[in-house]
C-alpha cells in the first residue's frame, strides 16, 4: 500500500534538509525532485547543449539513468552510475535548472519516474509542485516557506560546507529570480495546494520544523 508525503516550497526553504531527516526517522523513501532536475541540467552542460536547444535536451532524456540511494546514512544521487550529489549543486547547474525544469517533456519524463517509484511504497518527496501536480492525492501535504533573505543565508552556509564558492548577494539574487520563474511556469508552477499545511520556517529551528511535520505525518499514519 502506498503512503505519500509531499513537501512543496520555494528554493532554500529547507525542504531537502527536512525531507532527509523525516525519511530517515520514519523509514520513508526519499525521492528528490530537485536533484533529478539538476541531474538533467548537469548532463545538458556536459554535452555542451544550450538551454535553448530543447529538442536536443529532450532527445537525451532516454539516455539518462537517475537513482536515489542511501549510502553510509546519507542520501546519494547517481547519474548514469556516477555519484553527482555535490556536483549538481554547483552554480553552473543552479543557474539553468529552472529553465530545464520548464521544458514540458523533461517534467513529464521525470514525473513518470517519480510515480513509478511511489508504487506500493511509503515515500516522502519534496519539490515545488508535488502536492499540486505530481501527487495531488498525497496522504500528507506540506508547504514549507521562509523569507528570501533567510533562504539565501541557509543556501550560502550549505554551499560553504560543500566547498562551493558563491556570494550571499549572488545567491539572494538567484533565489528571487528563481521564485519569479517558478511561480510563472505554465506547468507545475510553485503554489500551495489548497489542502496543504503552511509552515513558515524563517524563525524556526530545523528540529522545530521536523517535529511539526513528523507530528502531522503520524496523525495520518501509525509508525
C-alpha positions, 0 to 999 in steps of 0.5 A: 500500500502506498503512503505519500508525503509531499513537501512543496516550497520555494528554493532554500526553504529547507525542504531537502534538509527536512525531507532527509531527516523525516525519511530517515526517522520514519523509514520513508523513501526519499525521492528528490525532485530537485536533484533529478532536475539538476541531474538533467541540467548537469548532463545538458552542460556536459554535452555542451547543449544550450538551454535553448536547444530543447529538442536536443535536451529532450532527445537525451532524456532516454539516455539518462539513468537517475537513482536515489540511494542511501549510502553510509546514512546519507542520501546519494544521487547517481547519474548514469552510475556516477555519484553527482550529489555535490556536483549538481549543486554547483552554480553552473547547474543552479543557474539553468535548472529552472529553465530545464525544469520548464521544458514540458517533456523533461517534467513529464519524463521525470514525473513518470519516474517519480510515480513509478517509484511511489508504487506500493511504497511509503515515500516522502518527496519534496519539490515545488509542485508535488502536492499540486501536480505530481501527487495531488492525492498525497496522504500528507501535504506540506508547504514549507516557506521562509523569507528570501533573505533567510533562504539565501543565508541557509543556501550560502552556509550549505554551499560553504560546507560543500566547498562551493564558492558563491556570494550571499548577494549572488545567491539572494539574487538567484533565489528571487529570480528563481521564485519569479520563474517558478511561480510563472511556469505554465506547468507545475508552477510553485503554489500551495495546494489548497489542502496543504499545511503552511509552515513558515520556517524563517524563525524556526529551528530545523528540529522545530520544523521536523517535529511539526511535520513528523507530528502531522505525518503520524496523525495520518499514519501509525509508525 
